[in-house]
Amino acid sequence: MSRNTEFIAQPASKLAVSAITAALIVAADYWLKLFVTENIAGTEGITLIPGVIRLTYTTNNGAAWSMFQGKQSFFIILTVAVLMIVVYMLLRGYIKGWFGVISLAACIGGTIGNFIDRIRFGYVVDMFETLFVRFPIFNIADIFLTLGCIALGIYILFFHDREILRENLPQKGCVCYLGANSASGKTFLKAADGEVRRGTPGSETDGESDADS
């Protein structure tokens, strides 16, 4: 079966790194939640950085700032739907660059970390409390889910098209015209030795494009 008709289009190396990354996030999140549950619950917590952040114990059966309290069925359905979409994107290779793949893995790990709490307890254990500003208490899963989503957005906005071009263009001498400029009416990207570069009229890339055309 050809690559184009296979369901799993992502290289095995990226899938392996994604699985390990997500597993490490889930393990770290689980361990810290277990630690604060057994050692900090019922106490004033542990100050990590005076005036900045404290390790405490609290539970949340809603979203940030205690929104949607008690809507566990909603969160479980939403989590399953998001996980299906993200895992599908990863397996199908829609996100190709390492930066994007790791971002997806962070999203998966963070989502699973809180999903385990909701299934086991009906609430999520949180522990990081900021002391210098009023902010929802959060956990490791929240950190990686938030950072993963931000990083994924950056990847899609600034790097995704470049990765697609690098994968689909030949290794040497291929020029893709993008649009007009004031000097000669054309700008282009060149794929050479696996690198994608922007060309300008009269440059070495421009000369190669004329030879190839």
Secondary structure by P-SEA (a helix, b strand, c coil): cccccccccccaaaaaaaaaaaaaaaaaaaaaaaaaaaccccccccccccccbbbbbbccccccccccccaaaaaaaaaaaaaaaaaaaaaacccccaaaaaaaaaaaaaaaaaaaaaacccbbbbcbbbcccccccccaaaaaaaaaaaaaaaaaaccaaaaaaaaccccccbbbbcccccccccccccccccbbbbbccccaaaaaaaaac
